[in-house]
Amino acid sequence: MRSFLYLMAGFFSLPCFAALTHITKTELDLMHSLYQAQDRDISKQALYKRLLENQFLIAQADIRSLPLIARHSDVGFSNDYHVRRYLQAMLIHQNPKLVEQLNKAASLNWTSDRLISILARYPDSGKYSEKQLQSWYDVELVKSPRLTLGDVINDQSMQGRFALHSGDIAQLQTAVNEHVQFHNLKTRANKTLAKHSLTLERLKLLALGELLRPPMQTYLGIKDEMHGERSDYVEAIKASLSTEEVNQFYKHNKKDFKYLDNLFATAVIFSDQKHAHTVFEEVKRTSISSAMKRHRLTNQFAMPDKTQELVKITRQHTLTWLAQFAFSSQLGQVSRPIRMPNGLWAIVYTKQPTFKFHAPDSETVYYRASLSLTREKAISAYEKLFADWQKSNGIML
């Protein structure tokens, strides 16, 4: 528990990550000015709602005890680190003269061998034991502001931690400088903050809200995860879908499940681009059949039969690459010559498509329906949670 307490005390001094339930005029003015400086176009009214929504998301992360309230991912920097950087930008934006006073910390009297000896080998799992963390929180790097090796390790990304385990003193000094500079910055900014009725504690929560917004909206299912992964919360919504809901979705959106099942096609292969282009131009002037007869070409889809007639194909044709090319080409028009993976050149011509509908109980229908229905339910649940949070805190937007 000791390392956990150190971790929490480092930044989140407010009990239970107490989210803000109102935004003052000076806070809104500061955030709006910062947005404008970053060329982010938003009205003050829209920003006010966004900032309160961010606080709602902090509350949700806290209620659900989500690890991402402290760190987005195991390989990235801590939220503590990102919030300090955001606050630094915020404070310097409010008072540009502060940037002139960002002094570095005194050089550490450390060697690579000492750092390696204390940290030892970086664990293959990337996870530290409670005992390791406790020992590092006892290693003091700076007395004022008090900074320990544990604080630095906790802040670092996986790449940074690996560098420290390898004895990278420059990495350690950079981390110490960042902490000391931020401490000096906030100390010097206190008078200005008080003058404008601002507090660092509230600004921290505004910064944290901006930081947590994307991952929390992804967790709650109203934004898509970049790699298609879904949170346990979203997976639970998906698991709650009934067969009847999927069937109703199919019934109301059947046109979206129409697909091209087969078509009549010709594929002609050439050894060089020039010949392919010549035939392509001739087909445009005359027709595919006359050009094939004139150049004594055969339809590759019909092989081994050496015919010049179009044949019916599906996507499962043995000439997989050519079949996919045919199905992606424009119907009734000869395709431009395209180079094949084997270096040869090809043109295709297609017509007479046959369309079908995916079966209601097919995997395709379930997959598409579940994505849409899950998103709809997630958005509905999100809106209700947000509305309930506003109501319970007497917020009017």
TAQUI-V284687 format. One record per backbone hydrogen bond with DSSP energy under -0.5 kcal/mol. CO is the residue of the C=O (numbers start at 1). NH is the residue of the N-H. If there is no record, write none. Layout:
CO:NH + CO:NH
//
This chain:
1:5 + 2:6 + 3:7 + 4:8 + 5:9 + 6:10 + 8:11 + 8:12 + 11:13 + 14:17 + 15:18 + 24:28 + 25:29 + 26:30 + 27:31 + 28:32 + 29:33 + 30:34 + 31:35 + 32:36 + 33:37 + 34:38 + 35:40 + 36:39 + 39:41 + 40:42 + 43:47 + 44:48 + 45:49 + 46:50 + 47:51 + 48:52 + 49:53 + 50:54 + 51:55 + 52:56 + 53:57 + 54:58 + 55:59 + 56:60 + 57:61 + 58:62 + 59:63 + 60:64 + 61:66 + 62:65 + 66:69 + 67:70 + 67:71 + 70:79 + 70:80 + 73:76 + 75:158 + 75:159 + 77:72 + 78:82 + 79:83 + 80:84 + 81:85 + 82:86 + 83:87 + 84:88 + 85:89 + 86:90 + 87:91 + 88:92 + 89:93 + 90:94 + 91:95 + 95:98 + 96:99 + 97:100 + 98:101 + 99:102 + 101:103 + 108:110 + 111:115 + 112:116 + 113:117 + 114:118 + 115:119 + 116:120 + 123:126 + 129:133 + 130:134 + 131:135 + 132:136 + 133:137 + 134:138 + 135:138 + 136:139 + 136:149 + 136:150 + 138:140 + 139:149 + 142:147 + 147:141 + 147:142 + 148:152 + 149:153 + 150:154 + 151:155 + 152:156 + 155:78 + 157:161 + 158:162 + 159:163 + 160:164 + 161:165 + 162:166 + 163:168 + 164:167 + 167:169 + 168:172 + 169:173 + 170:174 + 171:175 + 172:176 + 173:177 + 174:178 + 175:179 + 176:180 + 177:181 + 178:182 + 179:183 + 180:184 + 181:185 + 182:186 + 183:187 + 184:188 + 185:189 + 186:190 + 187:190 + 189:193 + 190:194 + 191:195 + 192:196 + 193:198 + 194:197 + 199:203 + 200:204 + 201:205 + 202:206 + 203:207 + 204:208 + 205:209 + 206:210 + 207:211 + 208:212 + 209:213 + 210:214 + 211:215 + 212:216 + 213:217 + 214:218 + 215:219 + 216:220 + 217:222 + 217:223 + 218:221 + 225:228 + 231:235 + 232:236 + 233:237 + 234:238 + 235:239 + 236:240 + 237:240 + 238:241 + 242:246 + 243:247 + 244:248 + 245:249 + 246:250 + 247:251 + 248:252 + 249:253 + 251:254 + 253:256 + 254:257 + 255:258 + 257:358 + 259:261 + 259:356 + 261:315 + 262:354 + 263:313 + 264:351 + 265:311 + 266:349 + 267:300 + 268:347 + 270:345 + 272:276 + 273:277 + 274:278 + 275:279 + 276:280 + 277:281 + 278:282 + 279:283 + 280:284 + 281:285 + 282:286 + 287:291 + 288:292 + 289:293 + 290:294 + 291:295 + 292:296 + 292:297 + 293:296 + 298:300 + 299:302 + 300:303 + 302:305 + 305:307 + 307:299 + 311:265 + 313:263 + 314:317 + 318:320 + 319:323 + 320:324 + 321:325 + 322:326 + 323:327 + 324:328 + 325:329 + 326:329 + 330:333 + 338:346 + 340:343 + 344:340 + 345:270 + 346:338 + 347:268 + 348:335 + 349:266 + 350:332 + 351:264 + 354:261 + 354:262 + 356:259 + 359:362 + 362:366 + 363:367 + 364:368 + 365:369 + 366:370 + 367:371 + 368:372 + 369:373 + 370:374 + 371:375 + 372:376 + 373:377 + 374:378 + 375:379 + 376:380 + 377:381 + 378:382 + 379:383 + 380:384 + 381:385 + 382:386 + 383:387 + 384:388 + 385:389 + 386:390 + 387:391 + 388:392 + 389:393 + 390:395 + 391:394 + 395:397
//
